[in-house]
């Protein structure tokens, strides 16, 4: 029987349509030995015995891919693939797929959760009440404020719609803008420097590319209002963490909400010690509904490829198509 590794720890021992689909296609699910994100060493230990991988954020490095001679598909449960060495997979003829259109609403909701937590001083009030106090002070509004969106793809659009519902003015920077969408929802297209300068809440929704890596840095942070907040539910590499920490310490920025970091879990991260930051553990795209939808999309990609069908809209490296 064909074997498929169910990599993401939130899917450990879960039932659902994705498992029914895999089993009906002749796949036996295999689970990590511990319920946590797998390391490179753990992948190298388990992958040689499997034919496909339902992959989370595990590091599919060249070493990992070269250690798995049976592996025929890496199907990401998500839309990013920066943890996969696509070049190494392509060299070995291994398709890498993503699950587009499955978690943008989850990320958008999470973005607003972080935004509201910062604006409404959720963490200080929560901790103050638990400590026996009754901290009462005015908080920042969202209505009437400028929401700046860096990247107006599926997720950015979902955030924009919610921003409009909150009564915010929405501006965006996007390399390939959907002008019909922007016109329909009153969104202004601006350049990067204008985005940073005008936003009261700046939220990042771009992949980690050579162009976007470190785009949040001392120079761009220096353009922001001292009352502004930064939200990152995209990729940690987009933000220079040392520069962000300096901006927060110096009062150049009011606060930050971060779901992603340069190193996950963080080690020696200067931001962890700062009270002005609200953290979550790279969970923005994972709620109960999106998790099942992403898992089913990834499972369908595996089943399709083994059946000789190519899910073109999901395929990251179409050059492997045979």
C-alpha positions as CSV (number, residue, x, y, z in Angstrom):
1,X,0.0,0.0,0.0
2,X,1.2,3.5,-0.8
3,X,2.0,5.6,2.3
4,X,1.5,9.3,2.9
5,X,3.1,11.3,5.7
6,X,0.7,13.6,7.5
7,X,3.2,16.2,8.6
8,X,1.3,19.1,10.2
9,X,0.9,18.6,13.9
10,X,-2.6,20.1,14.0
11,X,-3.7,17.2,11.7
12,X,-2.3,14.5,14.1
13,X,-4.9,11.8,14.4
14,X,-7.6,14.0,13.0
15,X,-10.4,12.5,10.9
16,X,-12.0,14.1,8.0
17,X,-12.7,14.1,4.3
18,X,-9.0,14.4,3.5
19,X,-8.3,11.1,5.1
20,X,-11.3,9.4,3.5
21,X,-10.0,10.7,0.1
22,X,-6.5,9.4,0.7
23,X,-7.6,6.0,2.0
24,X,-10.1,5.5,-0.8
25,X,-7.2,6.1,-3.3
26,X,-5.1,3.4,-1.6
27,X,-3.0,5.5,0.7
28,X,-2.1,4.6,4.3
29,X,-1.5,7.6,6.5
30,X,1.7,7.8,8.5
31,X,2.1,10.2,11.4
32,X,5.2,11.9,13.0
33,X,6.4,10.2,16.1
34,X,5.7,13.3,18.2
35,X,3.0,15.9,17.9
36,X,5.2,18.9,17.1
37,X,6.6,20.4,13.9
38,X,9.1,17.9,12.5
39,X,12.8,18.8,12.3
40,X,15.1,18.1,9.4
41,X,16.5,15.0,11.2
42,X,13.0,13.7,11.9
43,X,12.0,14.1,8.3
44,X,15.1,12.3,7.1
45,X,14.2,9.5,9.5
46,X,10.6,9.0,8.3
47,X,10.4,10.1,4.7
48,X,12.3,7.2,3.1
49,X,9.3,4.9,3.9
50,X,6.6,7.1,2.3
51,X,5.4,7.8,-1.2
52,X,3.9,11.3,-0.6
53,X,3.8,14.0,2.0
54,X,1.0,16.2,3.2
55,X,3.4,18.9,4.3
56,X,3.1,21.6,6.8
57,X,6.0,24.1,7.7
58,X,8.6,21.3,8.1
59,X,12.0,22.0,6.4
60,X,12.0,20.1,3.1
61,X,15.7,20.9,2.5
62,X,17.9,19.3,-0.2
63,X,19.2,16.8,2.4
64,X,15.6,15.8,3.3
65,X,14.5,15.4,-0.4
66,X,17.6,13.5,-1.4
67,X,17.0,11.1,1.6
68,X,13.6,10.1,0.3
69,X,13.9,7.9,-2.9
70,X,10.2,6.9,-2.8
71,X,8.8,10.4,-2.4
72,X,6.7,11.4,-5.5
73,X,4.7,14.4,-4.2
74,X,5.2,17.2,-1.6
75,X,1.7,18.7,-1.1
76,X,1.7,21.8,1.1
77,X,-1.2,22.3,3.4
78,X,-1.1,26.0,2.8
79,X,-0.2,28.5,0.1
80,X,3.5,29.3,0.9
81,X,6.3,27.0,0.0
82,X,9.4,28.8,1.3
83,X,10.2,25.8,3.6
84,X,10.6,23.6,0.5
85,X,13.7,23.5,-1.6
86,X,11.8,23.6,-4.9
87,X,15.0,23.4,-7.0
88,X,16.0,20.2,-5.2
89,X,12.5,18.7,-5.6
90,X,12.5,19.7,-9.3
91,X,15.9,18.0,-9.9
92,X,14.5,14.8,-8.5
93,X,11.2,15.1,-10.5
94,X,9.1,15.6,-7.3
95,X,6.0,17.9,-7.8
96,X,5.5,20.5,-5.1
97,X,1.9,21.7,-4.8
98,X,0.1,24.3,-2.7
99,X,-3.6,24.8,-1.6
100,X,-4.7,28.1,-3.1
101,X,-8.0,29.7,-2.0
102,X,-8.3,27.8,1.2
103,X,-7.0,29.9,4.1
104,X,-7.2,33.6,3.0
105,X,-10.3,34.3,5.2
106,X,-8.6,32.7,8.2
107,X,-5.5,34.9,7.8
108,X,-7.7,38.0,7.3
109,X,-9.6,37.2,10.6
110,X,-6.3,36.6,12.4
111,X,-4.9,39.9,11.1
112,X,-7.8,41.8,12.6
113,X,-7.5,39.9,15.8
114,X,-3.9,41.1,16.2
115,X,-4.8,44.6,15.1
116,X,-7.6,44.8,17.7
117,X,-5.5,43.3,20.4
118,X,-3.0,46.1,19.9
119,X,-5.4,48.9,19.4
120,X,-7.6,48.0,22.4
121,X,-4.7,47.1,24.8
122,X,-6.0,43.6,25.2
123,X,-3.0,42.0,26.7
124,X,-2.2,44.7,29.3
125,X,-5.8,44.9,30.4
126,X,-6.1,41.1,30.6
127,X,-2.9,40.8,32.7
128,X,-3.8,43.8,34.8
129,X,-7.2,42.3,35.8
130,X,-5.7,38.9,36.5
131,X,-3.1,40.6,38.8
132,X,-5.9,42.2,40.8
133,X,-6.0,45.5,39.1
134,X,-8.7,47.3,37.1
135,X,-6.7,49.1,34.3
136,X,-8.9,51.5,32.5
137,X,-7.7,53.9,29.8
138,X,-8.7,55.0,26.3
139,X,-7.7,52.8,23.4
140,X,-7.1,53.5,19.7
141,X,-10.0,53.3,17.2
142,X,-10.0,51.5,13.8
143,X,-12.8,53.5,12.3
144,X,-11.6,56.4,10.3
145,X,-8.0,55.2,10.3
146,X,-5.9,54.3,7.3
147,X,-5.3,50.6,6.7
148,X,-2.2,50.0,4.6
149,X,-1.9,46.7,2.9
150,X,1.4,45.5,1.4
151,X,0.3,42.8,-1.1
152,X,-3.3,42.7,-2.4
153,X,-3.6,39.1,-3.4
154,X,-6.3,36.8,-2.1
155,X,-5.4,37.5,1.6
156,X,-4.8,41.2,1.1
157,X,-8.2,41.5,-0.6
158,X,-9.9,39.6,2.3
159,X,-8.2,42.0,4.7
160,X,-9.3,45.0,2.7
161,X,-13.0,44.0,2.7
162,X,-12.8,43.7,6.5
163,X,-11.1,47.0,6.8
164,X,-13.9,48.7,4.8
165,X,-16.4,47.0,7.1
166,X,-14.6,48.6,10.1
167,X,-15.0,52.0,8.4
168,X,-11.3,52.3,7.5
169,X,-9.7,54.1,4.6
170,X,-7.8,51.4,2.7
171,X,-4.6,51.9,0.6
172,X,-2.5,49.2,-0.9
173,X,0.8,48.5,-2.7
174,X,0.5,45.6,-5.2
175,X,2.8,44.7,-8.1
176,X,-0.1,43.2,-10.2
177,X,-3.2,45.1,-9.0
178,X,-6.7,44.0,-9.6
179,X,-8.0,47.4,-10.6
180,X,-11.6,46.3,-10.9
181,X,-11.5,45.1,-7.2
182,X,-9.8,48.3,-6.1
183,X,-12.3,50.5,-7.8
184,X,-15.3,48.6,-6.6
185,X,-14.1,48.8,-3.0
186,X,-12.6,52.3,-2.9
187,X,-9.0,51.2,-2.4
188,X,-6.2,53.5,-3.4
189,X,-3.1,52.1,-5.1
190,X,0.1,53.7,-3.7
191,X,3.9,53.1,-3.8
192,X,5.7,51.5,-0.9
193,X,7.0,54.7,0.7
194,X,3.6,56.3,0.6
195,X,2.1,53.1,2.1
196,X,4.5,53.2,5.1
197,X,4.0,56.9,5.6
198,X,0.2,57.1,5.5
199,X,-0.8,53.8,7.3
200,X,-2.1,53.9,10.8
201,X,-2.2,50.1,10.6
202,X,0.2,48.5,8.2
203,X,-0.4,44.8,7.4
204,X,1.9,42.6,5.3
205,X,0.6,40.0,2.8
206,X,3.5,39.2,0.5
207,X,5.6,36.1,0.1
208,X,9.2,36.0,1.0
209,X,11.1,36.8,-2.2
210,X,14.5,38.5,-2.9
211,X,12.5,41.7,-3.5
212,X,10.4,41.5,-0.3
213,X,13.0,40.2,2.2
214,X,13.7,42.8,4.7
215,X,11.4,45.4,3.1
216,X,10.4,46.4,6.7
217,X,13.7,48.0,7.8
218,X,15.1,51.0,9.5
219,X,14.4,53.2,6.4
220,X,10.8,52.2,5.8
221,X,10.0,52.1,9.5
222,X,11.4,55.6,9.8
223,X,8.7,56.7,7.4
224,X,5.9,55.4,9.7
225,X,3.8,57.4,12.2
226,X,4.9,57.0,15.8
227,X,1.2,56.1,16.5
228,X,1.1,53.4,13.8
229,X,1.0,49.6,14.3
230,X,2.6,46.9,12.1
231,X,1.0,43.5,11.6
232,X,2.8,40.6,10.0
233,X,1.0,37.4,9.1
234,X,3.0,36.8,6.0
235,X,6.6,35.6,6.4
236,X,9.2,36.4,9.1
237,X,11.9,37.2,6.5
238,X,9.9,40.3,5.3
239,X,10.8,42.1,8.5
240,X,14.2,43.1,9.8
241,X,13.6,42.1,13.4
242,X,16.5,44.1,14.8
243,X,15.3,47.3,13.1
244,X,11.8,46.7,14.2
245,X,12.9,46.2,17.8
246,X,14.9,49.5,17.6
247,X,11.8,51.3,16.3
248,X,9.6,50.0,19.1
249,X,12.2,50.8,21.8
250,X,12.7,54.3,20.6
251,X,9.0,55.1,20.3
252,X,9.1,55.3,16.5
253,X,6.3,52.8,16.3
254,X,3.4,52.2,18.7
255,X,3.3,48.4,18.5
256,X,3.5,45.2,16.4
257,X,1.4,42.1,16.0
258,X,3.5,39.2,14.7
259,X,2.4,35.7,13.7
260,X,5.7,34.9,11.9
261,X,9.3,35.3,12.8
262,X,12.7,34.9,11.1
263,X,13.3,31.8,13.3
264,X,10.4,29.7,14.5
265,X,10.3,29.1,17.4
266,X,12.3,32.3,18.2
267,X,15.8,32.1,19.6
268,X,17.6,35.2,20.8
269,X,14.9,37.3,19.1
270,X,15.1,41.0,20.3
271,X,11.3,41.4,20.0
272,X,10.3,38.8,22.5
273,X,11.2,41.0,25.5
274,X,9.2,44.0,24.3
275,X,5.7,44.7,25.8
276,X,4.6,46.5,22.6
277,X,4.5,43.2,20.7
278,X,1.7,40.7,20.5
279,X,2.7,37.2,19.3
280,X,1.0,34.2,17.9
281,X,2.8,31.0,16.7
282,X,2.4,31.0,12.9
283,X,-1.2,30.0,13.2
284,X,-2.9,32.8,11.2
285,X,-4.0,30.5,8.4
286,X,-5.1,27.6,10.6
287,X,-8.6,27.6,12.0
288,X,-10.8,24.5,12.1
289,X,-12.4,25.2,8.8
290,X,-9.3,26.3,6.8
291,X,-7.3,23.4,8.2
292,X,-9.7,20.9,6.8
293,X,-10.0,22.7,3.5
294,X,-6.2,23.0,3.1
295,X,-5.8,19.3,4.0
296,X,-8.4,18.2,1.5
297,X,-6.9,20.3,-1.3
298,X,-3.4,18.9,-0.6
299,X,-4.8,15.3,-0.5
300,X,-6.6,15.9,-3.8
301,X,-3.4,17.0,-5.3
302,X,-1.6,13.8,-4.2
303,X,-4.5,11.6,-5.5
304,X,-4.6,13.5,-8.8
305,X,-0.8,13.3,-9.5
306,X,-0.7,9.6,-8.7
307,X,-3.6,9.1,-11.1
308,X,-1.8,10.9,-13.8
309,X,-3.9,14.1,-13.5
310,X,-2.0,17.4,-13.1
311,X,-3.6,20.0,-10.8
312,X,-2.1,22.9,-12.8
313,X,-3.4,25.7,-10.5
314,X,-1.7,24.1,-7.5
315,X,1.6,23.1,-9.1
316,X,4.7,25.1,-8.0
317,X,7.2,23.4,-10.4
318,X,5.3,22.5,-13.6
319,X,8.5,21.6,-15.3
320,X,8.4,18.2,-13.5
321,X,5.2,17.3,-15.4
322,X,5.6,14.1,-17.3
